[in-house]
Amino acid sequence: MQIKVHPHMLRHSCGFFLADKGYPTRDIQDWLGHASIHNTVIYTAQNSKRFSKFDWSWEEESP
């Protein structure tokens, strides 16, 4: 199976790389030159690491 490689793939790679490194979505938007944030969230929405900074424990605190 062959994959057709094109220059725009580098742009996508850059977006995913910055998202994986934890850069804010607005910074990625500026770097890639997106006019709309909707084009940028493609990169950040697929990055599950962005949730690692939150405490997801559901234990209730004692009064």
C-alpha atoms as an extended CHARMM CRD file, in Angstrom:
* protein
*
        63  EXT
         1         1  MET       CA              0.0000000000        0.0000000000        0.0000000000  PROA      1               0.0000000000
         2         2  GLN       CA              1.3900000000        3.3660000000       -0.9790000000  PROA      2               0.0000000000
         3         3  ILE       CA              0.6440000000        6.6350000000        0.7500000000  PROA      3               0.0000000000
         4         4  LYS       CA              0.7160000000        9.7290000000       -1.3880000000  PROA      4               0.0000000000
         5         5  VAL       CA              2.8380000000       12.2370000000        0.5210000000  PROA      5               0.0000000000
         6         6  HSD       CA              2.2290000000       15.9300000000        0.0480000000  PROA      6               0.0000000000
         7         7  PRO       CA              3.5990000000       19.1080000000        1.7120000000  PROA      7               0.0000000000
         8         8  HSD       CA              0.3680000000       19.7550000000        3.6180000000  PROA      8               0.0000000000
         9         9  MET       CA              1.1100000000       16.6190000000        5.6640000000  PROA      9               0.0000000000
        10        10  LEU       CA              4.0070000000       18.5050000000        7.2740000000  PROA      10              0.0000000000
        11        11  ARG       CA              1.5790000000       21.2120000000        8.3180000000  PROA      11              0.0000000000
        12        12  HSD       CA             -0.7010000000       18.6320000000        9.9330000000  PROA      12              0.0000000000
        13        13  SER       CA              2.2720000000       17.0080000000       11.6500000000  PROA      13              0.0000000000
        14        14  CYS       CA              3.2630000000       20.3680000000       13.0910000000  PROA      14              0.0000000000
        15        15  GLY       CA             -0.2560000000       20.9610000000       14.4290000000  PROA      15              0.0000000000
        16        16  PHE       CA             -0.4180000000       17.5540000000       16.0980000000  PROA      16              0.0000000000
        17        17  PHE       CA              3.1130000000       17.9500000000       17.4890000000  PROA      17              0.0000000000
        18        18  LEU       CA              2.2910000000       21.3060000000       19.0950000000  PROA      18              0.0000000000
        19        19  ALA       CA             -0.9610000000       19.9120000000       20.5330000000  PROA      19              0.0000000000
        20        20  ASP       CA              0.8680000000       16.8860000000       21.9570000000  PROA      20              0.0000000000
        21        21  LYS       CA              3.3770000000       19.2240000000       23.6050000000  PROA      21              0.0000000000
        22        22  GLY       CA              0.5190000000       21.0140000000       25.3310000000  PROA      22              0.0000000000
        23        23  TYR       CA              0.5990000000       24.3300000000       23.5110000000  PROA      23              0.0000000000
        24        24  PRO       CA             -2.6120000000       26.3570000000       23.8320000000  PROA      24              0.0000000000
        25        25  THR       CA             -5.0270000000       26.0560000000       20.9290000000  PROA      25              0.0000000000
        26        26  ARG       CA             -4.8830000000       29.8070000000       20.2390000000  PROA      26              0.0000000000
        27        27  ASP       CA             -1.0900000000       29.6470000000       19.9180000000  PROA      27              0.0000000000
        28        28  ILE       CA             -1.3590000000       26.7460000000       17.4710000000  PROA      28              0.0000000000
        29        29  GLN       CA             -3.9820000000       28.7080000000       15.5440000000  PROA      29              0.0000000000
        30        30  ASP       CA             -1.6280000000       31.6820000000       15.2440000000  PROA      30              0.0000000000
        31        31  TRP       CA              1.3480000000       29.5040000000       14.2850000000  PROA      31              0.0000000000
        32        32  LEU       CA             -0.5790000000       27.7260000000       11.5290000000  PROA      32              0.0000000000
        33        33  GLY       CA             -2.2560000000       30.9250000000       10.3490000000  PROA      33              0.0000000000
        34        34  HSD       CA             -5.8130000000       29.6960000000       10.7640000000  PROA      34              0.0000000000
        35        35  ALA       CA             -8.4380000000       32.4210000000       10.5560000000  PROA      35              0.0000000000
        36        36  SER       CA            -10.9310000000       30.2430000000       12.4340000000  PROA      36              0.0000000000
        37        37  ILE       CA            -10.2910000000       28.3150000000       15.6410000000  PROA      37              0.0000000000
        38        38  HSD       CA            -12.5490000000       25.5830000000       14.2230000000  PROA      38              0.0000000000
        39        39  ASN       CA             -9.7440000000       24.5440000000       11.8760000000  PROA      39              0.0000000000
        40        40  THR       CA             -7.2970000000       24.2930000000       14.7580000000  PROA      40              0.0000000000
        41        41  VAL       CA             -9.3480000000       22.1830000000       17.1550000000  PROA      41              0.0000000000
        42        42  ILE       CA             -8.8760000000       19.2780000000       14.7530000000  PROA      42              0.0000000000
        43        43  TYR       CA             -5.4060000000       18.9200000000       16.2550000000  PROA      43              0.0000000000
        44        44  THR       CA             -6.2760000000       19.4640000000       19.8890000000  PROA      44              0.0000000000
        45        45  ALA       CA             -9.5140000000       17.4430000000       19.9610000000  PROA      45              0.0000000000
        46        46  GLN       CA             -7.6110000000       14.2510000000       19.1980000000  PROA      46              0.0000000000
        47        47  ASN       CA             -5.0700000000       14.8110000000       21.9590000000  PROA      47              0.0000000000
        48        48  SER       CA             -6.2520000000       12.9630000000       25.0620000000  PROA      48              0.0000000000
        49        49  LYS       CA             -3.1880000000       14.1640000000       27.0260000000  PROA      49              0.0000000000
        50        50  ARG       CA             -4.7940000000       17.5780000000       27.3680000000  PROA      50              0.0000000000
        51        51  PHE       CA             -7.0190000000       16.1280000000       30.0910000000  PROA      51              0.0000000000
        52        52  SER       CA             -4.1650000000       14.7250000000       32.1770000000  PROA      52              0.0000000000
        53        53  LYS       CA             -3.8220000000       17.9490000000       34.1780000000  PROA      53              0.0000000000
        54        54  PHE       CA             -7.2980000000       17.5110000000       35.6740000000  PROA      54              0.0000000000
        55        55  ASP       CA             -8.0610000000       15.5020000000       38.7830000000  PROA      55              0.0000000000
        56        56  TRP       CA            -10.6300000000       12.9830000000       37.5910000000  PROA      56              0.0000000000
        57        57  SER       CA            -11.2160000000       11.2940000000       40.9480000000  PROA      57              0.0000000000
        58        58  TRP       CA            -14.8960000000       11.1400000000       41.7940000000  PROA      58              0.0000000000
        59        59  GLU       CA            -14.5330000000       10.5410000000       45.5110000000  PROA      59              0.0000000000
        60        60  GLU       CA            -16.6190000000       12.7820000000       47.7160000000  PROA      60              0.0000000000
        61        61  GLU       CA            -14.7990000000       14.8160000000       50.3040000000  PROA      61              0.0000000000
        62        62  SER       CA            -15.6900000000       14.2830000000       53.9550000000  PROA      62              0.0000000000
        63        63  PRO       CA            -17.2610000000       17.3060000000       55.6920000000  PROA      63              0.0000000000
